[in-house]
């Protein structure tokens, strides 16, 4: 009943509000569905306080991502006002050729994501600059976002520093590097196919060089452009590569951007503050930086394209996404606490008769859990715990399970608007989830390849291939 109720409300929300449904309507649907789930739980003897604890525990899972999301809002604001994002756009339009822009964007994001192990960080840094460059070329923002997400998740999936990669290996009780090597069978072919598609997508709508020159001139008149302005970006990549936690790394990089803004873009900072007025230059600089942190940057250059590119960021720009995440995680928490989610997972096994159907059910379960629980970590942990014994019972290596958990749980999370990953990508890249999802080729090709392998028995490891590792040893 709660799931049917939610699906009906979400469908109504999309019908009535379209792309704007995530700005409040979907949140109401999730809250009401949580109430229905609590009522169903009450009917089978689960008291309200227990259901409420499930909601609170579910939201607690998302507190760390919420902190990261808010800090990314700060980072975007200061990186724009200090000139880092403008510099990325300025030099990017010189280096990247529009004819191969989508494929190049996916490849660049993949390389960086492998090195730092975070799709969120790549989208929140390189992704922002690539979206700006794409807009400069007047290319499709939806296809660009799909390319960025495809590359970011490819690298995240294969990086030993990725939290989801470690989680999938841990819940399946397999060695981390055996898990990564086994993922190459599905991950590499899927990404190669995605790159081929991106390479063949036509870019005939790209702007002429004259318009690019006009944009660069507008950037130069608005900011003091220099290659040194990429220092905050390099600093953050180094911090994450050195395995500093994501939240403090992003905050530090945002604050470094604030220092760079005062040092190299004082006029832009004072303009953002509304002028020095009676407060004096020092306090005006402080006020401008402060505004960029909580409310982002507003460009008034007179160039419509440039103003659209750079008027964004700030912690406040992420509040609607935080609202969506809280409501979604609350719904997932009450489903788990009332036993509804567990029951659905158990029912899924009733139709499993072959290796292909087992992998298919695992993929669908992870995808469904991403929809219902709205969090990729839950979509990996719950199916991993439930299906581990079933894979062993059927004589299959647990490496098949860990690979399938990532092929589906990790990758489909970015395709769902109310999932923490889908909400983050949409807010960061400025493109609605349902708009970019068809172009995130890698994210939906990989689950299909996993299912194909299951039915053809290709690259399916037997039970003796397992390495007996406990989750603690894996981590």
N, C-alpha and C positions, 0 to 999 in steps of 0.2 A: 504493500500500500504506500509506504513513504516514497519508494522509488517511482512508482507509477504517478503519484502525486507530483513529484519533482519534475519528471519528464514533461508532464502536461503543463505545469507552470512555466518551465523554461521554454517550451515550444510557444506558449502564449506570449511570453515576454519577447521572444525574438520576432514573432509576428507583429506585435504592437509597436515595439521600439526599434527593431532592426539592429544596426550596428551599435546603437546607443544602449542596448539592453544591459551591458555590463556596468553602466553608470548608475546602478541603483535597483533596476527591476530584477536582475538575476539574484542580487543579494536578498531581496524580499522573498523570492522563491525558495532560496536555500534556508532562510530562517523559518518559514512556514513548514517546509518539509522536515526540518529538525523537530518542530513541535509535533508533527504527525508521527514521526518515528518514536518520540518520547511517549506519546499516547498509546501506540502499539505496544511498546515495552511495558507500560503500566497495565495493559490488559493481560499480559502474561506474567505479572507479578514483579516487575522491576520498578521500584519506587522512583519518584521524580528526582530525588537527590542523587540517586545512582546514575540516572540518565544525565543529569546536570554535570556530574563529575566526568562523565564520558565527553561531554561537550568541552569542558575546561581542559581536560587532558588532550583532546584533539587539537585545540587551539594552541596549547603549549608546544606541540610539535613544530608549529610554524613561527614561533617567536624569533628564532635565529634567522630564518629567511626574511622575516619582516624587518629586522634590524638591518640586514644587508640591503634590502630594497630601499629603505629610507636613506641609508648612507649613499647609495647610488644616486638618489635624487640630489643630495648635497654635492656629490662629485660632478654631476652633469652641470649644475649651476656654476661652480667655480671653474671648471675646465672650459666653459664657454667664455666667461668674463676674463679669464687669464690669457685666452688666446690658444689654448691647446686644441680644442675642437676646431676652431677656425683654421689653425695651421694644418691639421689633419686634412681638412677639406681642400685647402689651398694647394698643398703638395700632392694630395691624392689625385686631384683632377689632372695633374701633370703626368703622374706615373701610370695610373690605371687607364687602359684603353677601353672605351665604352663597348667595343665589339666583343670583349671577353670579360666584361666587368663582373657578371654574375658568377662565372666559374672561378675567376681570380679571387673574388670575395670569399667564396666557400673554402678555397684552398688556403688562403691566408688565415682565416679563422680556425681551420682545422689544425694547422701547424702550431699556432699559439695555444690553442686549447689543450693539445697534447702536452705542451711544455708546462702549463700551469694547472691543468686538471679541473677547470671550472668553466662551464658553458655560460653561467651568469656573468662572470667577470669579463669574458670575451664580448658578450653582447653589450655589456654596460660600458665598455671602453672602445675597442675597435669597431664594434657594431654601430655605435653612435656616429663615429666618423664616417664609416662606410655608407650609412643612411644619408648623411649629409652630402657625400660625394655623389651618391646615386641621384639625389634631388638636383644637384648641380648639373648633372648630365640629362636631367628630366627623364630618368629611367623609372621603371615601375617600383614603387616602394614595397609592394607586396612580394614581388619576385626577389628583390634585394633582401628583405627580411627572411624569406625562405632560404636563400643562399647562406646568409649569416648563421641562421639556426642550424642548417644542415652541417656546416663546417664546425660550428661550436660543439654540437652534440657528438659528432664523429670523434673529435679530439678528446672531449670529456670522457667518452665511453672507453677509449683505449689508454687513458692516462692512469698510471698507478697512483697518482695523487688525487684522483677523483673520489669523492665520498660515495657516490652511487656504485662505482666499480668495486670499492672495498666492501660495501654493504652486500652486494650481490654475491661476492665470493664468500663472505662471512656466513650469510644465512644458508648458503648451499654447502658449507663446510669443505671448500676446495681451496687449493693454493692460489694466491692472487695472480701470480704470473702465468700459471697454467690457464687460469680463467681468461686472462688478456690474450694469450696466444690462441686459445680456442675461439675467441670472439672474432679473430681475423677472418675466419671462414665466412661469416655473414656480413661483417662490417665493411671490409674492403670492397667486395663486389658491389654492394649497395651504394657505397660512396662513389665508386667509379661510374656507375650508371647515372647517379645524380649529377656528377660533373659533366658527363656527356650531354645530358638534357640541358643543363645550364649553358653549356658551350653552344648549343644549337638554337637556343632561344634568340630570336631576332631582336636587335637593338636599333631598328631603323628610326625610332623616335628620338634618338640621342640628339642633343643640341649641337649647334655648330661651334667651331673653335672661337668665333667672335663672341658668342654669348658666355663661353667659359672665361675669356679675357675680361669681360665686363664683371663677372662674378668675382674674379681675383682682384680686380681693381676696387670693387666695393668692400671686399674683405680687408684690403690694405688700408683703405680710408677709415675703416671702423676700428681696426686693431693694428698694433705693431707686430707684424708677422716675422717670425724667425724660426729656424730649425731648432733652436734651444728651447722653444715652447713645448716641444714633445717630451721634455724631461719628466713632467709628472706622470705621463703614460709609461715611460721606461721604468720609472721608480716603482710604480705599482706592479708591473710585470715581474720585476726583480723580487719584490716582496712576496708575491704569491708563489713564484718559482722557488724561493727559499722556504716555502711552506709556512709563512706567517699566516695566521687566521685571516679569513676573507674580510670580516667586518672591520677590524682595526686597520688592515691594509688599505681598504677603500677610504676610511675616514682620514688616515694620514695623507693619502694621495689627494683627497679633497682639500685638506688644510694646506698642503704644499701648493695646490692650485690657487688658494686664497692669497698666499704669500707672493706667488708669481703675479697675480692680478694687481696687487698693490705696487709691486716693483716695476712691472713692465706695461701695465695698462691702466695707469692711474686716472686718466681722463674718462675711460669707459666706466670705471668703478664709481667715480664721482657723478657721472651722468646717470648711472643706475640709481644712485642715492637721491637724485633730484636736485643736484647741485650742492655746493658747499654752504651757501646761505650764511646764516648766523652761527652755525655750529663749527665752522673752521674746516680746513682741508683734512686734518688728521681724523676728525670725527666723521667727516663725510666719507673718507676711505673705509673707515670701520663700518659705517652704516651700509655702504654699497656691498661690501663683502658679506656682511650679515644677511642682507636681502638675497644675495645669490645663493646662500646656503639654505634658506628656508623657502624662498619663493622663486628661485631661478633667475634667469636673465631675460630681459625684454629688449629686443633690437628695434630701433627706430631709424634705420639708415635711409629709408625711402626706397630701397630695393626690395620689392615684394618677396622675391625668392629668398634673399638673404634673411629678411625678417622672419619668414616662416621657418627657416633652418635653425635659427639661433634663439628664438623666443621659446625657451623651454627650461626644464630642470627645476631644482629646488625640492626640499623634502615634501612640501605641500603637494607637488605633482604626483606623488606616490600614494596619497592618502586614500583615494578611491580604490586603488588596487589592494591596499591593506584591508580595507573594508570588505572587499570581495574574498580575500584569503581567509579572514577571520570567520566569515559566514560559512565558507566552504569547509574549512577544517572542523568547525563545530558540527556540521552535518555528518562528516565522516566519523567524528568521535562518537556521536550518539548511535550511529549504525553499528560501530564496533562494540560499544558497551552493551547494547541491547541484544547482541548476537545475530543481528540481521545479516551483517557482512559475512560472518563466518558460515552461516547457513547457506548463503548464496555460493560461496566458494566450494562447500561440500557438495551441493547439488550439481555443480559443474562437472564433477568427476563421474557422475552416474552414466554419462554417455561416452566415456573414453574407452576405446576398444583397440587402438593401435598407437604406434609411436607418433604418427602424423597427427592423429586426433588428440593425443596427450599434449603435444607441443602447441597445437591450435588452441586447445582449451586454456593452456598456460598463457598464451598471447592474449586471448580474449579476456581472461580473468584479470591480467595486469591492466589491460586497457579499461575494463569495467571498473576496477578499483581506482584507477586514476580519475574516472568520471565521478564515482560515488564518494571516495574519500578525499579527493582533490589534492593529493600529495604523492609525489613519486616515491618517497621513501616507504610509505605504507604499501604502495603498489608493488614494491620489491620484497619487503619484509614479510607481509602476510602470505602471498602465494608461495614464497620461498619456504616458509615454515610448513605450509600445508602440503606441498607437492613433493618435498624432498624424499619422503619414504616411498611415494608412489613411483618415482623414477627408479629408485633402487629395486623395488619389488618387480619392476618390469625389465630388470637387467640392464639399465641405462646408467651411464656415468652421470654423476651430479654436475659435471661440467656442462652437460647439455641443458640442465636446469638453469645454472648461473648465467649462461649465455642468453637463454631465452628471456630470463628476467630483465636483462639489459636491453635486448632487442625490442621488447615491448614496454616494460614498465618505465624505463629511463626515457625512451625515445618518444612515446606517445603523450607524455606529460605536457609537452609544449604545444600540443594540438588542441587542448581543451581550455576554453576561456576562463573557467572558474578554478582550474587547477593552479597551484602556486606557480608552477613554471610557465604555463600559458599566460597567466595574469602578469607575471614579471616581464616576459618577452614582449607582450603587447604594450605595457606601460613604458618600457625602456626604448623600444624601437619605434613606438608611435604608430603601429599598425594593428588593427583588430585581429584577434587570433583566427577567427574564421576566414579572414581575408588573406593572411599569409599561409595558413595551413595547407592549401592545395599545392603550394610551391615549396614546402619543406620536404622535398622529394626524398631525401635520405631517411627522414624520420618515419615515413610510412612504407618506404621500400624495404627497409631492413626487417620489419615483422613479417612481410610477405615472403621474403627470402627464407626466413627461419621456418615458416610453415612449409614452404616448398621442399626444403631439406628434410623436414620430418617425414613427409610422404614418400620421398624418393630414397630415404635412408642415406643421403649423401652427407658426409662429415658428421655423422652421428657416432659418438664414442660409446663403446660398451662399458659395462660396470667396472671391469678390471683396470680401466684407464684412470680411475679415481685415485687421487692422492688424499690419504686420510688426514685431514686437517680440521682442528676445531676452529670455531669462529675467532677465539682469542688469538690462536696461533696465526691465523690468516691475517688479522689486523696487525 
